[in-house]
């Protein structure tokens, strides 16, 4: 009888461990080149877009400035500049538009470059994940 009580407990622990590892953060992309960032990036969950040009110019469309529970409350659009920077050891995409700057995380997800932006407190989980769009 004891075996039947232990098996569900062990199964629950294993499933919890697997579930938690699936939520692990993606690693920072330490080896990003400018050419990898040039192009159009879209975050479907936030309905936002970044366009990064080779000359360092940028265009943002509906870039969130305020979110709550995954819903965009305020956003901005406009033209500006971009560059690759660092915050400590972590690589960042620095975008400046109309005297306001954003520092976005550069990550690797399944080997692909992803740009992630937290809006407000990162502990709230309000973020946008941009993926590069194919040229048209």
C-alpha positions in Angstrom: 0.0 0.0 0.0 2.8 2.4 0.8 4.1 2.1 -2.8 0.8 3.4 -4.2 1.1 6.5 -2.0 4.7 7.2 -2.9 4.3 6.9 -6.7 1.8 9.8 -7.0 4.0 12.0 -4.8 7.1 11.2 -6.9 5.1 11.7 -10.2 3.9 15.1 -8.9 7.5 16.2 -8.0 8.8 15.1 -11.4 6.0 16.9 -13.3 6.6 20.0 -11.2 10.3 19.9 -11.9 9.8 19.5 -15.7 7.2 22.3 -15.7 9.6 24.6 -13.8 12.4 23.9 -16.2 10.2 24.8 -19.1 9.8 28.3 -17.6 13.5 28.9 -17.3 14.7 32.2 -18.8 16.3 32.2 -22.2 20.1 32.9 -22.1 21.5 36.2 -23.1 22.8 36.4 -26.6 26.5 37.4 -26.0 27.6 37.2 -29.6 25.1 39.5 -31.4 26.3 41.3 -34.5 24.6 44.5 -35.8 23.7 42.7 -39.0 21.6 40.2 -37.1 19.5 43.1 -35.7 18.9 44.9 -39.0 15.4 44.4 -40.2 11.8 44.4 -39.0 10.9 42.9 -35.6 7.4 42.2 -34.4 5.9 41.4 -30.9 2.5 40.0 -31.7 1.3 39.9 -28.1 1.9 43.7 -27.8 1.0 44.6 -31.4 4.3 46.4 -31.5 7.0 46.7 -34.2 10.7 47.8 -34.4 12.4 48.6 -37.7 16.2 48.7 -37.3 18.2 50.0 -40.2 21.9 49.4 -41.0 22.8 53.1 -40.6 21.6 53.0 -36.9 18.3 54.6 -37.5 15.2 53.1 -35.9 11.4 53.3 -36.3 9.1 52.1 -33.5 5.4 51.5 -33.9 3.1 51.1 -30.8 6.0 50.5 -28.5 4.4 50.0 -25.0 5.2 52.5 -22.3 2.5 51.2 -19.9 1.0 47.7 -19.5 -1.2 46.0 -16.9 -1.9 42.2 -16.9 -0.6 41.9 -20.4 -2.8 44.7 -21.8 -1.1 47.7 -23.4 -2.4 50.9 -21.8 -0.1 53.4 -23.5 2.4 53.2 -26.3 4.5 55.5 -28.6 5.6 55.5 -32.2 8.3 57.5 -33.9 11.8 57.6 -35.3 15.1 57.5 -33.6 18.4 55.6 -33.3 19.6 52.2 -32.1 22.8 50.6 -31.0 24.0 47.5 -29.2 25.0 48.2 -25.6 25.6 46.4 -22.3 24.3 46.6 -18.8 27.0 44.9 -16.8 27.7 41.7 -18.6 24.3 41.5 -20.3 23.9 42.6 -24.0 21.1 45.1 -24.7 19.5 46.7 -27.7 19.4 50.5 -26.9 16.7 52.4 -28.8 16.2 56.1 -28.5 13.1 57.8 -29.8 12.1 61.5 -29.1 14.5 61.9 -26.1 13.3 58.7 -24.5 15.4 55.6 -24.4 14.6 51.9 -23.9 17.1 49.1 -23.2 15.8 45.8 -24.4 17.2 42.3 -23.6 19.0 40.3 -26.4 18.3 36.6 -25.8 18.6 33.3 -27.6 15.5 31.1 -27.8 16.0 27.7 -29.5 19.1 29.2 -31.2 17.2 32.2 -32.6 17.7 35.8 -31.6 14.9 37.3 -29.6 14.5 40.9 -28.4 12.6 41.2 -25.1 11.2 44.3 -23.5 9.8 44.4 -19.9 7.3 47.2 -19.4 7.3 48.4 -15.8 8.3 46.0 -13.0 9.8 42.7 -14.5 8.2 40.8 -11.6 4.8 41.6 -13.0 5.5 39.7 -16.2 4.4 42.4 -18.6 6.7 42.0 -21.5 6.9 42.0 -25.3 9.0 39.5 -27.2 10.1 40.6 -30.6 11.0 38.2 -33.3 12.6 39.1 -36.6 10.3 39.1 -39.6 11.3 37.8 -43.0 11.9 40.4 -45.7 9.0 41.0 -48.1 
